């Protein structure tokens, strides 16, 4: 089996290689792909150092699976070409997510949709993935009617340049200097930016619309009411989310804990009196979606409030993509 990874030298691309190796994915031949700037670099995989190739049409010849994490522009350019040559493309960008012909898949939630593909499958937004891994089991029990999601998203979601900007910005503040932001519109160190993606004429950001539209598509609930505020926070890795979910049927916190304790991909961390709740630093480098602070909402009937944390580079990106591939190419 021949597997290509486009964007192999980026933060998520390198995680894709690591997840393929760690999970024993049946890749007999690996083809790391990137732009001309990164061609020739060597990446470790299963004890070897594999050279990165510049992406081109011929690079997808004979490829069975292509994992993409190179941004929307390259995905629009190369995904149809890879699919035309016979590969199944799992794309991590936003390019194909809302295309009605392209499945948008979280395996624990709607894994069966992956088999409806026509050559391209979309990996959802990182914040959407972790929210729905936590909410889908509760939805199946009680019927989700409304979702409010306030997200606290780490800088690694923007890429390695943002990680470097946070490091330098924090150093500048601690040394009494003024940092100069280039990735974000304001300094991110010791700060919060309620600004992820461009704003529309109503003041809603791109990231907030992703939470709305992707949740509806993945859950097959086109009329689901969703409110969202997305915030970039000075955390290197791991997204947090404060969710409020209102259901058709009453669902107690105790019953929600029972459901989530058995839910695939979920790890309960819910004993706040003893200081046990999900934390990005503890989630970093791990696979689960951690859920805690489960309680009745103080403002809405039949609603629960939850705190959800996950590693955005793993379950929010690379791991979810590989799990999609595993549904199609089991070991």
Secondary structure, DSSP 8 states (H G I E B T S, - for coil): -EEEEETTTSHHHHHHHHHHHHTT---SEEEEEE-TTTTT-EEEETTEEEE-EE--GGGGTT-SEEEE-S-HHHHHHHHHHHHHTT-EEEE-SSSSTT-TTSEEE-HHHHGGGGGG-SSEEEE--HHHHHHHHHHHHHHHHH-EEEEEEEEEE-GGGT-HHHHHHHHHHHHHHHTT-----SSSSS--TT-EE---S-B-TTS-BHHHHHHHHHHHHHHT-TT-EEEEEEEEES-SS-EEEEEEEEESS---HHHHHHHHHTSTTEEE--BGGGTB---HHHHTT---EEEEEEEE-SSSTTEEEEEEEE-TTIIIIIHHHHHHHHHHS--
